[in-house]
Amino acid sequence: MSKISIVTDSTAYLDEETLKKYEITDIPLSVVFDQETIQETKLGTEEFYEKMREHSTLPSTSQPPLGEFIELYEKLGETSDSIISFHLSSGISGTYETAVAASRSVEDVKVYPFDSEISCAAQGYYAVEAAKLAQEGATADEIFEKLNAIRDSLSAYFVVADLNHLHRGGRLSGAQKLIGSALQIKPILHFKDKVIVPFEKVRTEKKALNRVIELLEKDVADGTPVRATVIHANVPDRAEEIRASLAEEHESLDIDLGVFGPVIGTHLGEKSLGITWYRK
């Protein structure tokens, strides 16, 4: 039987238990504070936000080098016939393109780079579902059929506490940033065509989060099983409050907590909150 290995980059923020259980290999992105480059897998989420508060300038982020991808693919190729490699949206990072370049440089294993067109827990959904199917002996075609089904029903919305991070990091246009800060608007953001854009503009964070919850509840209204994650940037108590409330109200909802870790947190900033989900 052919073996399929699953790779994701670290911005899926899968915990060690999940990586081990589903035999997923992660390749880390890094954050750069002044001249110090740190792989985000070696930096706790809480520690990262504390470090970011202590620095007057925002950190930058960097993707894994091409050589690391090639080395990883070649190593996995010793025991696998093919690899599916999941990465954060190509609209906000060059990581996916580097994976594509690396896939063309290895000879003894077939590599399928996958542009999640998103990041964080939603990216993790793809990797975990692919890994489950691979463990069950599914073919690459069968796995991609499932991935496409997830993509068809995947939603993700988030609210940031401070638009300056997205603006300074070049992930949101200056005009959008000024509209938000001048009128005290809290835009609900989402990924569209692989980049971060406003979905709706709302006056307060509370109203913005309630609107995101309303969108989720539309998808669970008919009792269809839904997999969801409340994602937070160092506000675990607030995130757990939202998660617990939703779990109590909707029996068909399988909902957990996720994080905006260092690389994504660099661009969104502390106290950001989001919810992502798909219909099973």
Secondary structure, DSSP 8 states (H G I E B T S, - for coil): ---EEEEEEGGG---HHHHHHTTEEEE--EEEETTEEEEGGGS-HHHHHHHHHH-SS--EEE---HHHHHHHHHHHHTT-SEEEEEES-TTT-SHHHHHHHHHTT-SSSEEEEEE-SS-HHHHHHHHHHHHHHHHTT--HHHHHHHHHHHHHH-EEEEE-S-THHHHHTTSS-HHHHHHHHHTT-EEEEEEETTEEEEEEEESSHHHHHHHHHHHHHHHHTT---EEEEEEESS-HHHHHHHHHHHHHH-TTEEEEEEE--HHHHHHH-TT-EEEEEEE-
